[in-house]
């Protein structure tokens, strides 16, 4: 579980059951054939979801938005399956219950497997059956316990982020993360905790597994979707928190040099949460530690995830509550037979991730 430079962290506890295609099996029984299509051609989509410890028990953060992005990733890669958003939400919550853990990281994955009676070995994915699993483990702080307060040292990668018309950056696919691995390995071998990738035009894109924010003159800026970024759920949460705090937030293209002269920088992501960046390419950012605005955003974020503060929307799904807690939006037929409007702050079954994209485009137009 450790990288060559010791920057990675151990997984101290793993849920001993896994959800597989509608049933729960033992962790040790979660196996795939070595000739499965996914192992040779990277044909998988997945999600990463945090479950936090609260006074009301474990609570999954923005579960519905994560699962909608999972479904969207599958749709982009033409992975037709029978599962609905509620199936995955309820399976994830039940997995948390069965784990007995107060906090954990949830990993749904859908991939192309192998039909052992009629195996297919070519690039063409269609002859291969789909398999879906959900696992969970306790994953601590992704970039280290001290990183949340002290920040991390990062370097700009020599590897560029994927161009949108070569690999879809909007999809969270296993194949995309080969690019992320190149960025991450280079960073670690150069003595950094993480790397920052540029897009094909030379503008700032994102980290190997995180979105990035730059603070200058009291304004929080972040690269747009057109910079080959994943539309992050935590990224969207940061934007909403900034609005709640009255902090101006803008989506715009960012030059590499702007990183060096920023007042503050920070990563956002499900694994990284909100992690300050204290240096880029060995150039100190601001005072060389966590900045004031970053700390304010962090504080609100962790108050929300711990259940101590009300979120801007139904962001927490409490595992110890009944199925209704999956934040399912209820609609009633209006007089004209169409669904009634969704309640403010809620997202319909098909709207969660597209809503993040729409908000991002609106932000870019501000």
C-alpha positions as a Markdown table, in Angstrom:
| # | Residue | x | y | z |
|---|---|---|---|---|
| 1 | Unk | 0.0 | 0.0 | 0.0 |
| 2 | Unk | 3.0 | 2.4 | 0.0 |
| 3 | Unk | 4.7 | 4.1 | -3.0 |
| 4 | Unk | 8.5 | 4.2 | -3.4 |
| 5 | Unk | 8.6 | 7.5 | -1.7 |
| 6 | Unk | 6.3 | 6.5 | 1.1 |
| 7 | Unk | 3.7 | 9.2 | 0.2 |
| 8 | Unk | 0.7 | 6.8 | 0.0 |
| 9 | Unk | -1.2 | 5.7 | 3.0 |
| 10 | Unk | -2.3 | 2.3 | 4.3 |
| 11 | Unk | -5.9 | 1.0 | 4.4 |
| 12 | Unk | -6.2 | 0.0 | 8.0 |
| 13 | Unk | -9.7 | -1.5 | 7.7 |
| 14 | Unk | -11.6 | -3.1 | 4.8 |
| 15 | Unk | -15.3 | -4.0 | 4.7 |
| 16 | Unk | -15.4 | -7.8 | 4.6 |
| 17 | Unk | -18.4 | -7.9 | 2.2 |
| 18 | Unk | -18.8 | -6.6 | -1.4 |
| 19 | Unk | -21.9 | -5.9 | -3.4 |
| 20 | Unk | -21.9 | -7.8 | -6.7 |
| 21 | Unk | -24.6 | -7.6 | -9.3 |
| 22 | Unk | -27.4 | -7.3 | -6.7 |
| 23 | Unk | -26.1 | -9.6 | -3.9 |
| 24 | Unk | -23.5 | -9.4 | -1.1 |
| 25 | Unk | -20.6 | -11.7 | -1.2 |
| 26 | Unk | -17.4 | -12.1 | 0.9 |
| 27 | Unk | -14.5 | -9.8 | 0.1 |
| 28 | Unk | -12.3 | -12.8 | -0.7 |
| 29 | Unk | -14.9 | -14.1 | -3.2 |
| 30 | Unk | -14.8 | -10.9 | -5.3 |
| 31 | Unk | -12.7 | -12.2 | -8.2 |
| 32 | Unk | -12.5 | -11.8 | -12.0 |
| 33 | Unk | -11.0 | -13.9 | -14.7 |
| 34 | Unk | -7.5 | -12.9 | -15.8 |
| 35 | Unk | -8.7 | -12.7 | -19.4 |
| 36 | Unk | -11.5 | -10.3 | -18.6 |
| 37 | Unk | -11.7 | -7.4 | -21.2 |
| 38 | Unk | -11.2 | -4.8 | -18.4 |
| 39 | Unk | -7.7 | -6.1 | -17.6 |
| 40 | Unk | -6.5 | -5.8 | -21.2 |
| 41 | Unk | -8.3 | -2.8 | -22.5 |
| 42 | Unk | -9.2 | -0.7 | -19.4 |
| 43 | Unk | -13.0 | -0.9 | -20.0 |
| 44 | Unk | -14.3 | 0.2 | -16.6 |
| 45 | Unk | -16.0 | 3.2 | -15.0 |
| 46 | Unk | -16.1 | 3.8 | -11.3 |
| 47 | Unk | -16.8 | 6.3 | -8.5 |
| 48 | Unk | -15.2 | 7.3 | -5.2 |
| 49 | Unk | -17.6 | 8.3 | -2.4 |
| 50 | Unk | -16.8 | 9.3 | 1.1 |
| 51 | Unk | -18.8 | 8.3 | 4.1 |
| 52 | Unk | -18.2 | 10.4 | 7.2 |
| 53 | Unk | -18.6 | 9.8 | 10.9 |
| 54 | Unk | -21.3 | 12.0 | 12.5 |
| 55 | Unk | -23.3 | 12.1 | 15.7 |
| 56 | Unk | -26.2 | 10.4 | 13.9 |
| 57 | Unk | -23.9 | 7.6 | 12.6 |
| 58 | Unk | -22.2 | 7.2 | 9.3 |
| 59 | Unk | -23.3 | 9.6 | 6.6 |
| 60 | Unk | -22.5 | 9.3 | 2.8 |
| 61 | Unk | -21.6 | 12.6 | 1.2 |
| 62 | Unk | -23.5 | 13.6 | -1.9 |
| 63 | Unk | -24.3 | 10.0 | -2.7 |
| 64 | Unk | -26.9 | 10.7 | -5.4 |
| 65 | Unk | -24.7 | 13.1 | -7.4 |
| 66 | Unk | -21.9 | 10.5 | -7.3 |
| 67 | Unk | -24.1 | 7.7 | -8.5 |
| 68 | Unk | -25.6 | 9.9 | -11.3 |
| 69 | Unk | -22.0 | 10.6 | -12.5 |
| 70 | Unk | -21.4 | 6.9 | -12.4 |
| 71 | Unk | -24.4 | 6.2 | -14.6 |
| 72 | Unk | -23.3 | 9.0 | -16.9 |
| 73 | Unk | -19.8 | 7.6 | -17.3 |
| 74 | Unk | -21.4 | 4.2 | -18.2 |
| 75 | Unk | -23.6 | 5.8 | -20.7 |
| 76 | Unk | -20.7 | 7.6 | -22.4 |
| 77 | Unk | -19.0 | 4.2 | -22.8 |
| 78 | Unk | -22.1 | 2.5 | -24.1 |
| 79 | Unk | -22.3 | 0.2 | -21.0 |
| 80 | Unk | -26.0 | -0.7 | -21.1 |
| 81 | Unk | -27.1 | -2.2 | -17.9 |
| 82 | Unk | -30.3 | -2.8 | -15.8 |
| 83 | Unk | -29.4 | -0.9 | -12.7 |
| 84 | Unk | -31.1 | 2.3 | -11.6 |
| 85 | Unk | -29.8 | 5.2 | -9.5 |
| 86 | Unk | -31.8 | 4.0 | -6.5 |
| 87 | Unk | -30.3 | 0.5 | -6.8 |
| 88 | Unk | -26.8 | 1.8 | -6.4 |
| 89 | Unk | -27.7 | 4.3 | -3.7 |
| 90 | Unk | -29.4 | 1.7 | -1.6 |
| 91 | Unk | -26.7 | -0.9 | -2.2 |
| 92 | Unk | -24.0 | 1.7 | -1.1 |
| 93 | Unk | -25.9 | 2.5 | 2.1 |
| 94 | Unk | -26.5 | -1.1 | 2.9 |
| 95 | Unk | -22.8 | -1.8 | 2.4 |
| 96 | Unk | -21.9 | 0.9 | 4.9 |
| 97 | Unk | -24.4 | -0.7 | 7.4 |
| 98 | Unk | -22.9 | -4.1 | 6.9 |
| 99 | Unk | -19.3 | -2.8 | 7.2 |
| 100 | Unk | -19.8 | -1.6 | 10.8 |
| 101 | Unk | -17.5 | 1.3 | 10.1 |
| 102 | Unk | -18.2 | 4.8 | 11.2 |
| 103 | Unk | -16.4 | 6.2 | 8.2 |
| 104 | Unk | -15.2 | 4.7 | 4.9 |
| 105 | Unk | -14.6 | 5.2 | 1.2 |
| 106 | Unk | -17.1 | 3.6 | -1.2 |
| 107 | Unk | -16.0 | 2.3 | -4.6 |
| 108 | Unk | -18.6 | 1.3 | -7.2 |
| 109 | Unk | -17.1 | -0.1 | -10.4 |
| 110 | Unk | -18.7 | -1.3 | -13.6 |
| 111 | Unk | -16.6 | -3.2 | -16.1 |
| 112 | Unk | -16.5 | -5.5 | -19.0 |
| 113 | Unk | -15.8 | -9.0 | -17.8 |
| 114 | Unk | -15.5 | -12.4 | -19.7 |
| 115 | Unk | -18.0 | -14.8 | -21.0 |
| 116 | Unk | -16.1 | -18.0 | -20.2 |
| 117 | Unk | -18.3 | -20.2 | -22.3 |
| 118 | Unk | -18.0 | -17.9 | -25.3 |
| 119 | Unk | -14.8 | -15.8 | -24.7 |
| 120 | Unk | -14.0 | -12.8 | -26.8 |
| 121 | Unk | -10.5 | -11.3 | -26.8 |
| 122 | Unk | -10.5 | -8.4 | -29.2 |
| 123 | Unk | -10.8 | -4.7 | -28.6 |
| 124 | Unk | -14.5 | -4.8 | -29.5 |
| 125 | Unk | -16.2 | -4.6 | -26.0 |
| 126 | Unk | -19.7 | -5.6 | -26.9 |
| 127 | Unk | -19.4 | -9.4 | -26.7 |
| 128 | Unk | -18.2 | -9.1 | -23.1 |
| 129 | Unk | -20.7 | -9.2 | -20.2 |
| 130 | Unk | -20.8 | -6.4 | -17.7 |
| 131 | Unk | -20.1 | -6.9 | -14.0 |
| 132 | Unk | -20.7 | -4.5 | -11.2 |
| 133 | Unk | -19.2 | -4.4 | -7.7 |
| 134 | Unk | -19.2 | -2.0 | -4.8 |
| 135 | Unk | -16.5 | -2.2 | -2.1 |
| 136 | Unk | -15.6 | -0.1 | 0.9 |
| 137 | Unk | -12.6 | 0.6 | 3.1 |
| 138 | Unk | -11.4 | 3.1 | 5.6 |
| 139 | Unk | -9.1 | 5.4 | 3.7 |
| 140 | Unk | -8.0 | 8.3 | 6.0 |
| 141 | Unk | -6.5 | 11.4 | 4.5 |
| 142 | Unk | -5.4 | 10.7 | 0.9 |
| 143 | Unk | -2.4 | 13.1 | 0.9 |
| 144 | Unk | -1.5 | 12.5 | 4.5 |
| 145 | Unk | -2.9 | 13.6 | 7.9 |
| 146 | Unk | -0.7 | 16.7 | 8.1 |
| 147 | Unk | -1.6 | 17.8 | 4.6 |
| 148 | Unk | -5.0 | 19.2 | 5.6 |
| 149 | Unk | -3.4 | 21.8 | 7.8 |
| 150 | Unk | 0.2 | 22.3 | 6.5 |
| 151 | Unk | -0.4 | 21.7 | 2.8 |
| 152 | Unk | 1.5 | 19.7 | 0.2 |
| 153 | Unk | 4.3 | 20.3 | -2.2 |
| 154 | Unk | 3.4 | 19.7 | -5.8 |
| 155 | Unk | 5.0 | 19.9 | -9.3 |
| 156 | Unk | 3.7 | 20.7 | -12.7 |
| 157 | Unk | 3.7 | 17.5 | -14.7 |
| 158 | Unk | 5.4 | 17.0 | -18.0 |
| 159 | Unk | 2.4 | 14.9 | -19.0 |
| 160 | Unk | -0.6 | 16.8 | -20.3 |
| 161 | Unk | -4.2 | 16.0 | -19.5 |
| 162 | Unk | -6.3 | 14.1 | -22.0 |
| 163 | Unk | -7.9 | 16.1 | -24.8 |
| 164 | Unk | -11.7 | 15.9 | -24.7 |
| 165 | Unk | -12.1 | 14.4 | -28.1 |
| 166 | Unk | -9.5 | 11.6 | -27.5 |
| 167 | Unk | -10.8 | 10.4 | -24.1 |
| 168 | Unk | -13.9 | 11.9 | -22.5 |
| 169 | Unk | -12.7 | 13.8 | -19.4 |
| 170 | Unk | -16.3 | 14.0 | -18.2 |
| 171 | Unk | -16.3 | 10.2 | -17.7 |
| 172 | Unk | -14.6 | 8.7 | -14.6 |
| 173 | Unk | -13.1 | 5.7 | -16.4 |
| 174 | Unk | -10.3 | 3.4 | -15.4 |
| 175 | Unk | -8.6 | 4.1 | -18.8 |
| 176 | Unk | -8.3 | 7.8 | -18.0 |
| 177 | Unk | -6.4 | 7.0 | -14.9 |
| 178 | Unk | -3.4 | 5.7 | -16.8 |
| 179 | Unk | -2.8 | 9.3 | -17.6 |
| 180 | Unk | -3.2 | 10.1 | -13.9 |
| 181 | Unk | -0.7 | 7.4 | -12.9 |
| 182 | Unk | 1.9 | 8.9 | -15.1 |
| 183 | Unk | 1.3 | 12.3 | -13.5 |
| 184 | Unk | 1.3 | 10.8 | -10.0 |
| 185 | Unk | 4.4 | 8.6 | -10.5 |
| 186 | Unk | 6.4 | 11.5 | -11.9 |
| 187 | Unk | 5.5 | 13.7 | -9.0 |
| 188 | Unk | 6.4 | 11.1 | -6.4 |
| 189 | Unk | 9.7 | 10.3 | -8.0 |
| 190 | Unk | 10.5 | 14.0 | -8.1 |
| 191 | Unk | 9.8 | 14.4 | -4.4 |
| 192 | Unk | 6.3 | 15.9 | -4.6 |
| 193 | Unk | 3.1 | 14.7 | -3.0 |
| 194 | Unk | 1.1 | 15.3 | -6.2 |
| 195 | Unk | 1.3 | 16.7 | -9.7 |
| 196 | Unk | -0.6 | 19.3 | -11.6 |
| 197 | Unk | -1.4 | 18.6 | -15.2 |
| 198 | Unk | -1.9 | 21.2 | -18.0 |
| 199 | Unk | -4.4 | 20.8 | -20.8 |
| 200 | Unk | -3.3 | 20.4 | -24.4 |
| 201 | Unk | -3.2 | 24.3 | -24.8 |
| 202 | Unk | -0.9 | 24.7 | -21.8 |
| 203 | Unk | -3.5 | 26.0 | -19.4 |
| 204 | Unk | -3.9 | 24.5 | -15.9 |
| 205 | Unk | -6.2 | 21.5 | -15.8 |
| 206 | Unk | -6.2 | 19.5 | -12.5 |
| 207 | Unk | -4.2 | 17.1 | -10.3 |
| 208 | Unk | -3.9 | 13.4 | -11.0 |
| 209 | Unk | -7.1 | 12.8 | -9.0 |
| 210 | Unk | -8.2 | 16.3 | -7.8 |
| 211 | Unk | -9.6 | 19.5 | -9.1 |
| 212 | Unk | -7.7 | 22.7 | -8.3 |
| 213 | Unk | -8.6 | 26.2 | -7.0 |
| 214 | Unk | -6.4 | 29.3 | -7.1 |
| 215 | Unk | -7.1 | 32.3 | -4.8 |
| 216 | Unk | -6.0 | 35.7 | -5.9 |
| 217 | Unk | -7.0 | 39.1 | -4.4 |
| 218 | Unk | -9.8 | 37.4 | -2.5 |
| 219 | Unk | -11.3 | 35.8 | -5.5 |
| 220 | Unk | -11.5 | 32.0 | -5.9 |
| 221 | Unk | -10.8 | 30.7 | -9.4 |
| 222 | Unk | -11.0 | 27.3 | -10.9 |
| 223 | Unk | -10.4 | 25.9 | -14.4 |
| 224 | Unk | -13.4 | 25.3 | -16.6 |
| 225 | Unk | -14.7 | 22.0 | -17.9 |
| 226 | Unk | -13.1 | 22.9 | -21.2 |
| 227 | Unk | -9.7 | 22.4 | -19.6 |
| 228 | Unk | -10.2 | 18.6 | -19.7 |
| 229 | Unk | -11.3 | 18.3 | -16.0 |
| 230 | Unk | -13.6 | 15.9 | -14.4 |
| 231 | Unk | -16.7 | 17.7 | -13.1 |
| 232 | Unk | -15.9 | 17.1 | -9.5 |
| 233 | Unk | -18.6 | 16.7 | -6.8 |
| 234 | Unk | -16.3 | 18.2 | -4.2 |
| 235 | Unk | -15.4 | 21.0 | -6.7 |
| 236 | Unk | -19.1 | 21.8 | -6.9 |
| 237 | Unk | -19.4 | 21.7 | -3.1 |
| 238 | Unk | -16.5 | 24.2 | -2.8 |
| 239 | Unk | -18.3 | 26.5 | -5.3 |
| 240 | Unk | -21.5 | 26.3 | -3.3 |
| 241 | Unk | -19.7 | 26.9 | 0.0 |
| 242 | Unk | -18.0 | 30.0 | -1.4 |
| 243 | Unk | -21.3 | 31.4 | -2.4 |
| 244 | Unk | -22.7 | 30.7 | 1.0 |
| 245 | Unk | -19.7 | 32.5 | 2.6 |
| 246 | Unk | -20.0 | 35.5 | 0.2 |
| 247 | Unk | -16.7 | 34.7 | -1.5 |
| 248 | Unk | -16.5 | 35.5 | -5.2 |
| 249 | Unk | -15.8 | 32.4 | -7.3 |
| 250 | Unk | -15.1 | 32.3 | -11.0 |
| 251 | Unk | -14.4 | 29.6 | -13.6 |
| 252 | Unk | -11.7 | 30.7 | -16.0 |
| 253 | Unk | -8.6 | 29.4 | -17.8 |
| 254 | Unk | -5.5 | 29.7 | -15.7 |
| 255 | Unk | -1.9 | 30.1 | -17.0 |
| 256 | Unk | 0.8 | 28.0 | -15.4 |
| 257 | Unk | 2.6 | 31.1 | -14.2 |
| 258 | Unk | -0.5 | 32.2 | -12.3 |
| 259 | Unk | 0.1 | 29.2 | -9.9 |
| 260 | Unk | 3.4 | 30.7 | -8.8 |
| 261 | Unk | 2.0 | 34.1 | -7.9 |
| 262 | Unk | -1.2 | 33.0 | -6.3 |
| 263 | Unk | -2.1 | 34.0 | -2.8 |
| 264 | Unk | -3.4 | 30.5 | -2.1 |
| 265 | Unk | -3.9 | 27.2 | -3.9 |
| 266 | Unk | -5.8 | 24.1 | -2.9 |
| 267 | Unk | -7.0 | 20.8 | -4.3 |
| 268 | Unk | -10.5 | 19.4 | -4.0 |
| 269 | Unk | -11.6 | 15.8 | -4.4 |
| 270 | Unk | -13.4 | 13.0 | -2.7 |
| 271 | Unk | -10.2 | 11.4 | -1.6 |
| 272 | Unk | -8.2 | 14.6 | -1.1 |
| 273 | Unk | -11.2 | 16.5 | 0.3 |
| 274 | Unk | -9.8 | 20.1 | 0.6 |
| 275 | Unk | -6.0 | 20.1 | 0.7 |
| 276 | Unk | -3.9 | 23.3 | 0.7 |
| 277 | Unk | -0.9 | 23.5 | -1.7 |
| 278 | Unk | 2.1 | 25.2 | -0.1 |
| 279 | Unk | 4.5 | 25.1 | -3.0 |
| 280 | Unk | 4.5 | 24.5 | -6.8 |
| 281 | Unk | 7.8 | 23.5 | -8.5 |
| 282 | Unk | 9.5 | 24.4 | -5.2 |
| 283 | Unk | 8.1 | 28.0 | -5.3 |
| 284 | Unk | 6.3 | 28.9 | -2.1 |
| 285 | Unk | 2.6 | 29.9 | -2.5 |
| 286 | Unk | 1.7 | 32.8 | -0.3 |
| 287 | Unk | 3.2 | 32.4 | 3.1 |
| 288 | Unk | 4.0 | 28.8 | 2.3 |
| 289 | Unk | 1.1 | 27.1 | 4.2 |
| 290 | Unk | -2.7 | 27.0 | 4.4 |
| 291 | Unk | -4.2 | 30.3 | 3.4 |
| 292 | Unk | -7.0 | 32.2 | 5.2 |
| 293 | Unk | -9.7 | 31.6 | 2.6 |
| 294 | Unk | -8.7 | 28.0 | 2.1 |
| 295 | Unk | -9.1 | 27.5 | 5.9 |
| 296 | Unk | -12.5 | 29.1 | 5.9 |
| 297 | Unk | -13.7 | 26.8 | 3.1 |
| 298 | Unk | -12.2 | 23.8 | 4.8 |
| 299 | Unk | -13.9 | 24.6 | 8.1 |
| 300 | Unk | -17.3 | 24.8 | 6.5 |
| 301 | Unk | -16.7 | 21.7 | 4.5 |
| 302 | Unk | -15.8 | 19.6 | 7.5 |
| 303 | Unk | -18.6 | 21.0 | 9.5 |
| 304 | Unk | -21.0 | 19.9 | 6.8 |
| 305 | Unk | -19.5 | 16.5 | 6.4 |
| 306 | Unk | -19.6 | 15.9 | 10.2 |
| 307 | Unk | -23.3 | 16.9 | 10.3 |
| 308 | Unk | -22.6 | 19.9 | 12.5 |
| 309 | Unk | -23.7 | 22.4 | 9.9 |
| 310 | Unk | -26.6 | 22.5 | 7.5 |
| 311 | Unk | -25.5 | 21.9 | 3.9 |
| 312 | Unk | -26.7 | 24.0 | 0.9 |
| 313 | Unk | -28.7 | 20.9 | -0.2 |
| 314 | Unk | -29.4 | 17.3 | 0.8 |
| 315 | Unk | -25.8 | 16.4 | 0.9 |
| 316 | Unk | -25.7 | 13.7 | 3.6 |
| 317 | Unk | -27.3 | 10.3 | 3.4 |
| 318 | Unk | -27.4 | 8.7 | 6.9 |
| 319 | Unk | -26.8 | 5.0 | 6.7 |
| 320 | Unk | -28.8 | 4.2 | 9.9 |
| 321 | Unk | -31.9 | 5.8 | 8.5 |
| 322 | Unk | -34.4 | 4.0 | 6.2 |
| 323 | Unk | -34.3 | 3.9 | 2.4 |
| 324 | Unk | -35.9 | 7.3 | 2.2 |
| 325 | Unk | -32.6 | 8.7 | 3.3 |
| 326 | Unk | -31.0 | 8.2 | -0.1 |
| 327 | Unk | -32.3 | 11.7 | -0.9 |
| 328 | Unk | -34.7 | 10.3 | -3.5 |
| 329 | Unk | -36.6 | 13.2 | -5.1 |
| 330 | Unk | -40.3 | 12.6 | -5.1 |
| 331 | Unk | -42.4 | 14.0 | -7.8 |
| 332 | Unk | -46.2 | 14.2 | -8.1 |
| 333 | Unk | -48.2 | 14.5 | -11.3 |
| 334 | Unk | -49.5 | 18.0 | -12.1 |
| 335 | Unk | -52.8 | 18.7 | -13.7 |
| 336 | Unk | -51.2 | 18.4 | -17.2 |
| 337 | Unk | -49.8 | 14.9 | -16.4 |
| 338 | Unk | -46.2 | 16.1 | -16.2 |
| 339 | Unk | -44.1 | 15.7 | -13.1 |
| 340 | Unk | -44.3 | 18.6 | -10.6 |
| 341 | Unk | -41.3 | 20.7 | -9.9 |
| 342 | Unk | -38.5 | 19.3 | -7.8 |
| 343 | Unk | -38.2 | 20.8 | -4.4 |
| 344 | Unk | -35.5 | 23.5 | -4.1 |
| 345 | Unk | -32.1 | 22.1 | -3.4 |
| 346 | Unk | -33.0 | 18.6 | -4.6 |
| 347 | Unk | -31.9 | 16.9 | -7.8 |
| 348 | Unk | -34.0 | 14.6 | -9.9 |
| 349 | Unk | -32.9 | 11.1 | -10.8 |
| 350 | Unk | -31.4 | 12.2 | -14.2 |
| 351 | Unk | -30.4 | 15.7 | -13.2 |
| 352 | Unk | -27.7 | 15.5 | -10.6 |
| 353 | Unk | -24.5 | 15.4 | -12.6 |
| 354 | Unk | -25.9 | 17.4 | -15.6 |
| 355 | Unk | -26.9 | 20.1 | -13.0 |
| 356 | Unk | -23.2 | 20.3 | -11.9 |
| 357 | Unk | -22.2 | 20.8 | -15.6 |
| 358 | Unk | -24.9 | 23.5 | -16.1 |
| 359 | Unk | -23.8 | 25.3 | -13.0 |
| 360 | Unk | -20.2 | 25.2 | -14.2 |
| 361 | Unk | -21.2 | 26.7 | -17.5 |
| 362 | Unk | -23.1 | 29.4 | -15.8 |
| 363 | Unk | -20.2 | 30.2 | -13.6 |
| 364 | Unk | -17.9 | 30.5 | -16.6 |
| 365 | Unk | -20.3 | 33.1 | -18.1 |
| 366 | Unk | -20.3 | 35.3 | -15.0 |
